[in-house]
Amino acid sequence: MLLRPEPIFESYRELNVPESNRIVLFFSPKGKKIEQKEINSLTKYENIVLICGHYEGVDQRVIDLLVDEQISIGDFVLSGGELPAMVLIDAIARQIPNVIKESSLKEESFSNNLLEYRQWTRPREFMGLKVPEVLLSGNHKEIERFKLEDSIRETIKYRKDLILNNKFDQNIENIIKKILKELEDESY
């Protein structure tokens, strides 16, 4: 099944979207895998038109004549572009000022090329597992240091590629080296 060009062109024309400050995106496994930095750059557009194919996609003329960029949310195939469109809308909406507190966005995964630190709630102990004491200490400097180190540990554990493929400031580089050395020593 392939979507014909006429209904897509008619729908696009009905939108009456100005040419300036707009981008037309088509979801495709052929597209560039979108990452946080691309999400952030999309927020500069006033109008984002999303074209979703289904099954085999759309007639190539739609891509040739309308689409500015083909994008993908991952290296897998879905039945259509509707779910990736919802994912993209949510990711972009979070970047709109006052949707989420700006301070919260700075500590999220990928905001600084690291994964976010682990988090705990009450009670202090649950099924034998305790909240780290430093988080209960009230020492904000130590808590921030713990969060940064935990963020680096989580990144090394789950997405070492982020450590290997990015540059960090000297403080973070020193912590990375320290943690990698500790992990190396533990493996012996």
CYANA upper distance limits for C-alpha pairs under 8 A (distance plus 0.5 A):
  1 MET  CA     54 HIS  CA      7.91
  1 MET  CA     55 TYR  CA      6.37
  1 MET  CA     56 GLU  CA      6.22
  1 MET  CA     57 GLY  CA      8.10
  2 LEU  CA     53 GLY  CA      8.28
  2 LEU  CA     54 HIS  CA      7.46
  2 LEU  CA     55 TYR  CA      7.32
  2 LEU  CA     56 GLU  CA      5.80
  2 LEU  CA     57 GLY  CA      5.89
  2 LEU  CA     58 VAL  CA      5.83
  2 LEU  CA     59 ASP  CA      7.06
  3 LEU  CA     53 GLY  CA      7.29
  3 LEU  CA     54 HIS  CA      7.62
  3 LEU  CA     57 GLY  CA      6.78
  3 LEU  CA     58 VAL  CA      5.03
  3 LEU  CA     59 ASP  CA      6.55
  4 ARG  CA      8 ILE  CA      7.81
  4 ARG  CA     58 VAL  CA      6.86
  4 ARG  CA     59 ASP  CA      6.09
  5 PRO  CA      9 PHE  CA      6.62
  5 PRO  CA     58 VAL  CA      7.62
  5 PRO  CA     59 ASP  CA      6.19
  5 PRO  CA     61 ARG  CA      7.30
  5 PRO  CA     62 VAL  CA      6.31
  6 GLU  CA     10 GLU  CA      6.58
  7 PRO  CA     11 SER  CA      6.54
  8 ILE  CA     12 TYR  CA      6.58
  8 ILE  CA     62 VAL  CA      7.97
  9 PHE  CA     13 ARG  CA      6.56
  9 PHE  CA     62 VAL  CA      7.99
 10 GLU  CA     14 GLU  CA      6.73
 11 SER  CA     15 LEU  CA      6.99
 12 TYR  CA     16 ASN  CA      7.62
 12 TYR  CA     17 VAL  CA      8.46
 13 ARG  CA     17 VAL  CA      8.34
 17 VAL  CA     22 ARG  CA      8.11
 17 VAL  CA     47 ASN  CA      7.76
 18 PRO  CA     22 ARG  CA      7.58
 21 ASN  CA     44 LYS  CA      8.43
 21 ASN  CA     45 TYR  CA      5.72
 21 ASN  CA     46 GLU  CA      6.11
 21 ASN  CA     47 ASN  CA      6.98
 22 ARG  CA     45 TYR  CA      6.00
 22 ARG  CA     46 GLU  CA      6.53
 22 ARG  CA     47 ASN  CA      5.00
 22 ARG  CA     48 ILE  CA      6.09
 22 ARG  CA     49 VAL  CA      8.02
 23 ILE  CA     45 TYR  CA      7.46
 23 ILE  CA     47 ASN  CA      7.05
 23 ILE  CA     48 ILE  CA      5.58
 23 ILE  CA     49 VAL  CA      6.72
 23 ILE  CA     67 VAL  CA      8.45
 23 ILE  CA     68 ASP  CA      6.68
 23 ILE  CA     69 GLU  CA      8.40
 24 VAL  CA     48 ILE  CA      6.46
 24 VAL  CA     49 VAL  CA      5.11
 24 VAL  CA     50 LEU  CA      6.52
 24 VAL  CA     51 ILE  CA      7.88
 24 VAL  CA     66 LEU  CA      7.31
 24 VAL  CA     67 VAL  CA      5.57
 24 VAL  CA     68 ASP  CA      5.68
 24 VAL  CA     69 GLU  CA      7.18
 25 LEU  CA     48 ILE  CA      7.86
 25 LEU  CA     49 VAL  CA      6.61
 25 LEU  CA     50 LEU  CA      5.51
 25 LEU  CA     51 ILE  CA      6.58
 25 LEU  CA     67 VAL  CA      6.26
 25 LEU  CA     68 ASP  CA      6.57
 25 LEU  CA     69 GLU  CA      5.64
 25 LEU  CA     70 GLN  CA      6.22
 25 LEU  CA     71 ILE  CA      7.33
 26 PHE  CA     50 LEU  CA      6.51
 26 PHE  CA     51 ILE  CA      5.28
 26 PHE  CA     52 CYS  CA      6.63
 26 PHE  CA     53 GLY  CA      8.18
 26 PHE  CA     63 ILE  CA      8.00
 26 PHE  CA     67 VAL  CA      6.83
 26 PHE  CA     69 GLU  CA      6.97
 26 PHE  CA     70 GLN  CA      5.26
 26 PHE  CA     71 ILE  CA      6.71
 26 PHE  CA     81 GLY  CA      8.49
 27 PHE  CA     31 GLY  CA      7.33
 27 PHE  CA     50 LEU  CA      8.27
 27 PHE  CA     51 ILE  CA      7.25
 27 PHE  CA     52 CYS  CA      6.38
 27 PHE  CA     53 GLY  CA      7.57
 27 PHE  CA     70 GLN  CA      6.25
 27 PHE  CA     71 ILE  CA      5.58
 27 PHE  CA     72 SER  CA      6.14
 27 PHE  CA     81 GLY  CA      5.97
 27 PHE  CA     84 PRO  CA      7.58
 27 PHE  CA     85 ALA  CA      8.11
 28 SER  CA     53 GLY  CA      8.37
 28 SER  CA     57 GLY  CA      8.24
 28 SER  CA     70 GLN  CA      6.59
 28 SER  CA     71 ILE  CA      6.37
 28 SER  CA     72 SER  CA      5.99
 28 SER  CA     81 GLY  CA      7.93
 29 PRO  CA     71 ILE  CA      7.93
 29 PRO  CA     72 SER  CA      6.01
 29 PRO  CA     74 GLY  CA      8.09
 29 PRO  CA     75 ASP  CA      7.25
 29 PRO  CA     76 PHE  CA      7.46
 29 PRO  CA     77 VAL  CA      6.93
 30 LYS  CA     70 GLN  CA      7.54
 30 LYS  CA     71 ILE  CA      7.81
 30 LYS  CA     72 SER  CA      7.63
 31 GLY  CA     69 GLU  CA      8.01
 31 GLY  CA     70 GLN  CA      4.81
 31 GLY  CA     71 ILE  CA      4.34
 31 GLY  CA     72 SER  CA      5.45
 32 LYS  CA     70 GLN  CA      7.02
 32 LYS  CA     71 ILE  CA      5.25
 32 LYS  CA     72 SER  CA      6.15
 33 LYS  CA     71 ILE  CA      6.45
 33 LYS  CA     72 SER  CA      5.13
 33 LYS  CA     73 ILE  CA      6.00
 33 LYS  CA     74 GLY  CA      6.26
 33 LYS  CA     75 ASP  CA      8.09
 34 ILE  CA     38 GLU  CA      6.55
 34 ILE  CA     39 ILE  CA      7.69
 34 ILE  CA     71 ILE  CA      6.82
 34 ILE  CA     72 SER  CA      6.52
 34 ILE  CA     73 ILE  CA      6.21
 34 ILE  CA     74 GLY  CA      8.21
 35 GLU  CA     39 ILE  CA      6.91
 36 GLN  CA     40 ASN  CA      6.70
 36 GLN  CA    110 PHE  CA      7.12
 36 GLN  CA    111 SER  CA      8.11
 37 LYS  CA     41 SER  CA      6.79
 38 GLU  CA     42 LEU  CA      6.71
 39 ILE  CA     43 THR  CA      7.40
 39 ILE  CA     88 LEU  CA      8.17
 39 ILE  CA     91 ALA  CA      7.23
 39 ILE  CA     92 ILE  CA      6.36
 40 ASN  CA     44 LYS  CA      8.39
 40 ASN  CA     92 ILE  CA      7.59
 40 ASN  CA     95 GLN  CA      7.38
 42 LEU  CA     92 ILE  CA      7.73
 43 THR  CA     92 ILE  CA      6.90
 43 THR  CA     95 GLN  CA      7.58
 43 THR  CA     96 ILE  CA      7.78
 50 LEU  CA     85 ALA  CA      7.33
 51 ILE  CA     81 GLY  CA      7.99
 52 CYS  CA     57 GLY  CA      8.09
 52 CYS  CA     80 GLY  CA      6.92
 52 CYS  CA     81 GLY  CA      4.69
 52 CYS  CA     82 GLU  CA      6.36
 52 CYS  CA     85 ALA  CA      7.88
 53 GLY  CA     57 GLY  CA      4.53
 53 GLY  CA     58 VAL  CA      5.87
 53 GLY  CA     80 GLY  CA      5.96
 53 GLY  CA     81 GLY  CA      5.98
 54 HIS  CA     58 VAL  CA      7.87
 54 HIS  CA     79 SER  CA      6.32
 54 HIS  CA     80 GLY  CA      4.52
 54 HIS  CA     81 GLY  CA      6.98
 55 TYR  CA     78 LEU  CA      8.34
 55 TYR  CA     79 SER  CA      5.47
 55 TYR  CA     80 GLY  CA      6.28
 57 GLY  CA     80 GLY  CA      7.92
 58 VAL  CA     62 VAL  CA      7.25
 58 VAL  CA     63 ILE  CA      8.21
 59 ASP  CA     63 ILE  CA      7.87
 60 GLN  CA     64 ASP  CA      6.72
 61 ARG  CA     65 LEU  CA      6.28
 61 ARG  CA     66 LEU  CA      8.49
 62 VAL  CA     66 LEU  CA      6.02
 62 VAL  CA     67 VAL  CA      7.33
 63 ILE  CA     67 VAL  CA      5.32
 63 ILE  CA     68 ASP  CA      8.50
 72 SER  CA     84 PRO  CA      8.10
 73 ILE  CA     84 PRO  CA      6.79
 81 GLY  CA     85 ALA  CA      6.58
 82 GLU  CA     86 MET  CA      6.90
 83 LEU  CA     87 VAL  CA      6.76
 84 PRO  CA     88 LEU  CA      6.59
 85 ALA  CA     89 ILE  CA      6.61
 86 MET  CA     90 ASP  CA      6.68
 87 VAL  CA     91 ALA  CA      6.69
 88 LEU  CA     92 ILE  CA      6.60
 89 ILE  CA     93 ALA  CA      6.42
 90 ASP  CA     94 ARG  CA      6.80
 91 ALA  CA     95 GLN  CA      7.60
 92 ILE  CA     96 ILE  CA      7.51
 93 ALA  CA     99 VAL  CA      7.64
 94 ARG  CA     99 VAL  CA      6.34
 94 ARG  CA    100 ILE  CA      6.62
 95 GLN  CA     99 VAL  CA      7.66
 95 GLN  CA    100 ILE  CA      7.95
 96 ILE  CA    100 ILE  CA      8.27
 97 PRO  CA    101 LYS  CA      8.29
 97 PRO  CA    102 GLU  CA      7.85
 98 ASN  CA    102 GLU  CA      7.80
100 ILE  CA    104 SER  CA      7.43
100 ILE  CA    105 LEU  CA      7.58
101 LYS  CA    105 LEU  CA      7.18
102 GLU  CA    106 LYS  CA      7.10
103 SER  CA    107 GLU  CA      7.56
104 SER  CA    108 GLU  CA      7.18
105 LEU  CA    111 SER  CA      7.56
106 LYS  CA    111 SER  CA      6.29
106 LYS  CA    112 ASN  CA      8.08
107 GLU  CA    111 SER  CA      7.05
107 GLU  CA    112 ASN  CA      8.31
107 GLU  CA    116 GLU  CA      7.05
108 GLU  CA    115 LEU  CA      7.59
108 GLU  CA    116 GLU  CA      5.81
109 SER  CA    113 ASN  CA      7.78
109 SER  CA    114 LEU  CA      6.34
109 SER  CA    115 LEU  CA      4.57
109 SER  CA    116 GLU  CA      4.93
110 PHE  CA    114 LEU  CA      5.78
110 PHE  CA    115 LEU  CA      6.34
110 PHE  CA    116 GLU  CA      8.21
113 ASN  CA    162 LEU  CA      6.68
113 ASN  CA    163 ILE  CA      8.14
113 ASN  CA    166 ASN  CA      7.41
114 LEU  CA    151 SER  CA      6.92
114 LEU  CA    152 ILE  CA      6.93
114 LEU  CA    155 THR  CA      6.25
114 LEU  CA    162 LEU  CA      7.14
114 LEU  CA    163 ILE  CA      7.94
115 LEU  CA    151 SER  CA      6.14
115 LEU  CA    152 ILE  CA      7.67
115 LEU  CA    154 GLU  CA      6.83
115 LEU  CA    155 THR  CA      5.66
115 LEU  CA    159 ARG  CA      8.38
116 GLU  CA    151 SER  CA      5.63
116 GLU  CA    154 GLU  CA      7.95
116 GLU  CA    155 THR  CA      8.49
117 TYR  CA    147 LYS  CA      6.07
117 TYR  CA    148 LEU  CA      7.54
117 TYR  CA    150 ASP  CA      5.62
117 TYR  CA    151 SER  CA      4.52
117 TYR  CA    152 ILE  CA      8.24
117 TYR  CA    154 GLU  CA      7.18
118 ARG  CA    147 LYS  CA      8.34
118 ARG  CA    150 ASP  CA      7.35
118 ARG  CA    151 SER  CA      7.79
118 ARG  CA    154 GLU  CA      8.26
120 TRP  CA    131 VAL  CA      6.79
121 THR  CA    131 VAL  CA      8.29
124 ARG  CA    130 LYS  CA      6.15
124 ARG  CA    131 VAL  CA      5.87
125 GLU  CA    129 LEU  CA      5.95
125 GLU  CA    130 LYS  CA      4.79
125 GLU  CA    131 VAL  CA      6.93
126 PHE  CA    130 LYS  CA      6.97
131 VAL  CA    135 LEU  CA      7.72
131 VAL  CA    136 LEU  CA      8.32
132 PRO  CA    136 LEU  CA      7.77
133 GLU  CA    137 SER  CA      6.78
134 VAL  CA    138 GLY  CA      8.20
134 VAL  CA    139 ASN  CA      7.96
134 VAL  CA    142 GLU  CA      7.36
134 VAL  CA    143 ILE  CA      6.58
134 VAL  CA    146 PHE  CA      7.97
135 LEU  CA    143 ILE  CA      6.20
137 SER  CA    143 ILE  CA      8.47
138 GLY  CA    143 ILE  CA      8.21
139 ASN  CA    143 ILE  CA      6.63
140 HIS  CA    144 GLU  CA      6.58
141 LYS  CA    145 ARG  CA      6.79
142 GLU  CA    146 PHE  CA      6.54
143 ILE  CA    147 LYS  CA      6.66
144 GLU  CA    148 LEU  CA      6.73
145 ARG  CA    149 GLU  CA      6.67
146 PHE  CA    150 ASP  CA      6.39
147 LYS  CA    151 SER  CA      6.45
148 LEU  CA    152 ILE  CA      6.79
149 GLU  CA    153 ARG  CA      6.65
149 GLU  CA    175 ILE  CA      7.40
150 ASP  CA    154 GLU  CA      6.55
151 SER  CA    155 THR  CA      6.69
152 ILE  CA    156 ILE  CA      6.65
152 ILE  CA    175 ILE  CA      8.37
152 ILE  CA    176 ILE  CA      7.21
153 ARG  CA    157 LYS  CA      6.57
153 ARG  CA    179 ILE  CA      7.64
154 GLU  CA    158 TYR  CA      6.49
154 GLU  CA    159 ARG  CA      8.22
155 THR  CA    159 ARG  CA      5.46
155 THR  CA    160 LYS  CA      6.32
155 THR  CA    162 LEU  CA      7.53
155 THR  CA    163 ILE  CA      7.59
156 ILE  CA    160 LYS  CA      4.88
156 ILE  CA    163 ILE  CA      7.28
159 ARG  CA    163 ILE  CA      8.00
160 LYS  CA    164 LEU  CA      6.84
161 ASP  CA    165 ASN  CA      6.29
162 LEU  CA    166 ASN  CA      6.54
163 ILE  CA    167 LYS  CA      8.28
168 PHE  CA    172 ILE  CA      6.44
168 PHE  CA    173 GLU  CA      6.41
169 ASP  CA    173 GLU  CA      6.68
170 GLN  CA    174 ASN  CA      6.56
171 ASN  CA    175 ILE  CA      6.92
172 ILE  CA    176 ILE  CA      6.59
173 GLU  CA    177 LYS  CA      6.73
174 ASN  CA    178 LYS  CA      6.70
175 ILE  CA    179 ILE  CA      6.63
176 ILE  CA    180 LEU  CA      6.54
177 LYS  CA    181 LYS  CA      6.56
178 LYS  CA    182 GLU  CA      6.75
179 ILE  CA    183 LEU  CA      6.66
180 LEU  CA    184 GLU  CA      6.57
181 LYS  CA    185 ASP  CA      6.64
182 GLU  CA    186 GLU  CA      6.68
183 LEU  CA    187 SER  CA      6.84
184 GLU  CA    188 TYR  CA      7.52
